[in-house]
Amino acid sequence: MAFSEEDNLVYGNRICSVWPGRLTGSNRVHDPCSIDLAMKLHYLKGLYFFSSHAAEGLTPTRLKETMVEWFCHEYYYTCGRLRKSESGRPYLKCNDCGVRFIEAQCDKTIDEWLELDKDCCLQRLLVSQQVIGPELSFSPLVLIQVTYFKCGGISLGLSWAHILGDAFSATDFMNKWGKIVAGLQSNKPNYLKSDTLTERSKDHPKPLPQEPLSVKRIDPVGDHWIIPNNSKMATFSFQVTATQLANLQVEISGPNQIDQIPIFESLCAIIWKSLAKVRGGTQPEAVTICKNCPSYKPAKGTVLNTQIISKVMVGSFSITETDPRKLATLLLNEVVDERSLIEELVEKDHGVSDFVVYGAKLTFVDLEEADFYGLELNGDKPEVVHYSVQGLETKERFSCYLGQKGLALARVVAKVE
């Protein structure tokens, strides 16, 4: 296989596994719920850049030592491996096989890297691209790559199987590691209670008698959990400053602060209308909205898929000719929660079918409440954080909005016609 010059920017990869410092216990398993299984073909990729001061003293050995302690009392089942029951439903055997830890080197400074990678296409070199399978029993669900730059700074790349949990769980996972590195976390073991996973569905309403629009069944992929991609995809990212966001809100909402449309819905309306114009004759009449569930408070040491997955229908009007305020109002007030319908659909097939959520329809993901900058090393927050989703349906469009500290990063992934 031929490698491009870009592939040589990061070199010297060393791979090992890190597992808990004490045995979890025999026959302990983690049973993914229906929402977890619906997300199993998706992956989250997180990338944190830290200055030389933040990285001081954080050798690979030191980082691995903190991970050993971390997994002793929290997140122990992220070190497990997938198995299948007799019915074919996946479950996680908590056998302490560990997360994958990768060390790498780069002869660029962080500033040089960020200048070189303005379109984020080189992030694949700093975050593992490994997926689950084709042998489930040997596939880690979490991979962490630390890359050491010429300036003394480092990047931490997280590859996270979405079957474990959503972006809010993934960021909490990383932030807790920072507390272990700082020596702030207690050493008291925490084991997942057997009823923790079933408590999530108690507040969901009784399923309605129709199938959800926000999820799509695909042909079986077997034990290699990757969506077949026969289309050329392109990613476009753009940053929006606090001033630009404020101007956008005024443009869509008007000067009346009482009826102001939130930033997320305002930005989504603009993207929605723009994509409809690009597509010409066909327009995305249904969209999916993914948001944090404000009422859910996870137990210590748990990672879960708790985000609300909703649909929005436009009706009979033309998106390209509709005022963005009307689209934003629709996104704000006409969402229909489909989590219970997704759960019912997955359970009908006993958890063995394969589905796509991100990209099944035009998908907007609100990650404004995710604490991306909560991971601290040596008292310093990361200089830059990027999060993205992989495992997208290629026949539709996917767009993602991230908000942090008055800034927004909008990322659009689309099929190149």
Long-range contacts (C-beta under 8 A, 24 or more apart in sequence): 6-122, 6-125, 7-125, 9-106, 9-107, 9-108, 9-113, 9-122, 9-125, 10-104, 10-105, 10-106, 10-125, 10-126, 10-147, 11-104, 11-105, 11-106, 12-103, 12-104, 12-105, 13-102, 13-103, 13-104, 14-60, 14-102, 14-103, 14-104, 15-100, 15-101, 15-102, 15-103, 16-64, 16-100, 16-101, 17-97, 17-98, 17-99, 17-100, 17-101, 17-140, 18-64, 18-67, 18-68, 18-71, 18-98, 18-99, 18-101, 19-68, 19-71, 19-79, 19-96, 19-97, 19-98, 19-99, 20-68, 20-71, 20-72, 20-76, 20-79, 20-96, 20-98, 21-68, 21-69, 21-71, 21-72, 22-72, 22-189, 23-96, 24-76, 24-77, 24-79, 24-94, 24-95, 24-96, 24-191, 25-94, 25-191, 28-77, 28-93, 28-94, 28-191, 29-91, 29-92, 29-93, 29-94, 30-77, 30-80, 30-91, 30-92, 30-94, 30-192, 30-197, 31-91, 31-92, 31-197, 32-90, 32-91, 32-92, 32-163, 32-197, 32-351, 33-197, 33-198, 33-200, 33-201, 33-304, 33-305, 33-343, 34-342, 34-343, 34-344, 34-346, 34-347, 34-351, 35-200, 35-305, 35-309, 35-339, 35-342, 35-343, 35-346, 36-163, 36-164, 36-165, 36-304, 36-305, 37-89, 37-90, 37-163, 37-346, 37-351, 37-355, 38-215, 38-342, 38-343, 38-345, 38-346, 38-355, 38-357, 39-162, 39-163, 39-166, 39-305, 39-357, 40-90, 40-132, 40-161, 40-162, 40-163, 40-225, 40-354, 41-162, 41-218, 41-221, 41-225, 41-226, 41-227, 41-354, 41-355, 41-356, 41-391, 42-162, 42-356, 42-357, 42-358, 42-389, 42-390, 42-391, 42-392, 43-131, 43-159, 43-160, 43-161, 43-162, 43-389, 43-390, 43-391, 44-158, 44-159, 44-160, 44-162, 44-166, 44-167, 44-170, 44-387, 44-388, 44-389, 44-390, 45-123, 45-127, 45-157, 45-158, 45-159, 45-160, 45-386, 45-387, 45-388, 45-389, 45-390, 46-127, 46-156, 46-157, 46-158, 46-160, 46-170, 46-171, 46-174, 46-372, 46-385, 46-386, 46-387, 47-123, 47-126, 47-127, 47-155, 47-156, 47-157, 47-158, 47-385, 47-386, 47-387, 48-155, 48-156, 48-157, 48-158, 48-174, 48-375, 48-382, 48-384, 48-385, 49-110, 49-114, 49-153, 49-154, 49-155, 49-382, 49-383, 49-384, 49-385, 50-153, 50-154, 50-155, 50-156, 50-377, 50-380, 50-382, 50-383, 51-110, 51-152, 51-153, 51-380, 51-383, 52-151, 52-152, 52-153, 53-378, 53-380, 54-153, 54-154, 54-376, 54-377, 54-378, 54-379, 54-380, 54-382, 55-148, 55-152, 55-153, 55-154, 55-377, 55-378, 56-152, 56-378, 57-378, 58-154, 58-181, 58-377, 58-378, 60-101, 60-103, 60-146, 63-101, 63-146, 63-181, 64-101, 66-177, 66-180, 66-181, 67-99, 67-101, 67-144, 67-177, 67-180, 69-180, 69-187, 70-176, 70-177, 70-180, 70-185, 71-98, 71-99, 72-187, 72-189, 73-185, 73-186, 73-187, 73-188, 73-189, 73-190, 73-301, 74-176, 74-185, 74-190, 74-300, 74-301, 75-173, 75-176, 75-301, 75-303, 76-191, 76-192, 76-301, 77-192, 78-141, 78-142, 78-164, 78-173, 78-303, 79-142, 80-141, 81-136, 81-137, 81-138, 81-139, 81-140, 81-141, 82-132, 82-136, 82-137, 82-139, 82-141, 83-136, 83-137, 84-136, 87-350, 87-351, 87-352, 88-350, 88-351, 88-352, 89-350, 89-351, 89-352, 90-136, 90-163, 90-351, 92-141, 97-140, 98-140, 99-140, 99-141, 99-142, 99-143, 99-144, 100-128, 100-130, 100-140, 100-142, 100-143, 100-144, 101-143, 101-144, 101-145, 101-146, 102-128, 102-143, 102-144, 102-145, 102-146, 102-157, 103-145, 103-146, 103-148, 104-145, 104-146, 104-147, 104-148, 105-147, 105-148, 106-147, 106-148, 106-149, 106-150, 107-150, 108-149, 108-150, 109-149, 109-150, 109-151, 109-153, 110-149, 110-151, 110-153, 110-155, 110-383, 111-151, 113-149, 114-384, 119-235, 119-236, 119-237, 120-235, 120-237, 120-386, 120-388, 120-411, 121-235, 123-157, 123-386, 123-388, 126-155, 126-157, 127-157, 127-158, 127-159, 128-157, 128-159, 129-159, 129-390, 130-159, 131-224, 131-225, 131-226, 131-391, 132-161, 132-224, 132-225, 133-222, 133-223, 133-224, 133-225, 133-226, 134-222, 134-223, 134-224, 135-223, 136-223, 153-383, 156-375, 161-225, 162-305, 162-389, 162-391, 163-305, 164-303, 165-303, 165-304, 165-305, 165-306, 166-290, 166-304, 166-305, 166-306, 166-307, 167-307, 167-365, 167-367, 167-370, 167-387, 168-292, 168-306, 168-307, 168-367, 168-369, 168-370, 169-298, 169-302, 169-303, 169-304, 169-305, 169-306, 170-303, 170-387, 171-370, 171-371, 171-372, 171-374, 171-375, 171-387, 172-298, 172-303, 172-371, 172-374, 173-303, 174-374, 174-375, 175-371, 175-374, 175-375, 177-375, 178-374, 178-375, 178-376, 178-377, 181-377, 182-376, 182-377, 182-378, 182-379, 190-300, 190-301, 192-299, 192-301, 192-302, 193-299, 196-299, 196-302, 197-304, 200-296, 200-304, 200-306, 201-340, 201-343, 203-295, 204-339, 204-340, 204-343, 205-337, 205-340, 206-340, 207-340, 207-341, 207-343, 207-344, 208-340, 208-341, 210-341, 211-341, 211-345, 212-309, 212-311, 212-338, 212-341, 212-342, 212-345, 213-286, 213-288, 213-311, 213-313, 213-338, 213-360, 213-361, 214-288, 214-309, 214-310, 214-311, 214-338, 214-342, 214-357, 214-360, 214-361, 214-363, 215-309, 215-338, 215-342, 215-345, 215-355, 215-356, 215-357, 215-360, 216-355, 216-356, 216-357, 216-360, 216-361, 216-393, 217-353, 217-354, 217-355, 218-354, 218-355, 218-356, 218-393, 219-354, 220-353, 220-354, 221-354, 226-391, 227-356, 227-391, 227-392, 227-393, 227-394, 229-394, 230-394, 231-394, 231-395, 231-415, 231-416, 232-415, 232-416, 233-392, 233-394, 233-413, 233-414, 233-415, 233-416, 234-413, 234-414, 234-416, 235-411, 235-412, 235-413, 236-411, 236-412, 236-414, 237-409, 237-410, 237-411, 237-412, 238-409, 238-410, 239-407, 239-408, 239-409, 240-267, 240-407, 240-408, 240-409, 240-410, 241-407, 242-406, 242-407, 245-406, 245-407, 245-408, 251-324, 252-324, 252-325, 252-328, 253-325, 254-325, 261-325, 261-328, 261-329, 261-332, 262-332, 263-368, 263-403, 263-408, 264-364, 264-366, 264-368, 264-401, 264-403, 265-328, 265-329, 265-331, 265-332, 266-324, 266-328, 267-401, 267-408, 267-410, 268-327, 268-328, 268-331, 268-364, 268-399, 268-401, 269-324, 269-325, 269-327, 269-328, 269-331, 270-324, 271-364, 271-399, 271-410, 271-412, 272-319, 272-327, 272-331, 272-362, 272-364, 273-319, 273-320, 273-322, 273-324, 273-327, 275-362, 275-397, 275-399, 275-412, 275-414, 276-319, 276-320, 277-320, 283-314, 283-318, 283-319, 283-320, 284-319, 284-361, 284-362, 284-396, 284-397, 285-313, 285-314, 285-319, 286-311, 286-312, 286-313, 286-314, 286-361, 286-362, 287-311, 287-312, 287-331, 287-361, 287-362, 287-363, 287-364, 288-312, 288-357, 288-358, 288-360, 288-361, 288-362, 288-363, 288-364, 289-331, 289-335, 289-363, 289-364, 289-366, 290-357, 290-358, 290-363, 290-364, 290-365, 290-366, 291-366, 292-366, 292-367, 292-369, 292-370, 294-369, 308-337, 308-339, 309-337, 309-338, 309-339, 309-342, 309-357, 310-335, 310-336, 310-337, 310-338, 311-335, 311-336, 311-338, 311-361, 312-336, 331-364, 356-391, 356-392, 356-393, 358-389, 358-391, 358-392, 358-393, 358-398, 359-392, 359-393, 359-394, 359-396, 359-397, 359-398, 359-413, 360-393, 360-396, 361-396, 362-396, 362-397, 362-398, 362-399, 363-396, 363-398, 363-399, 363-400, 364-399, 364-400, 364-401, 365-389, 365-400, 365-401, 366-401, 366-403, 367-400, 367-401, 367-402, 367-403, 368-401, 368-402, 368-403, 368-404, 370-402, 372-402, 372-404, 373-404, 373-405
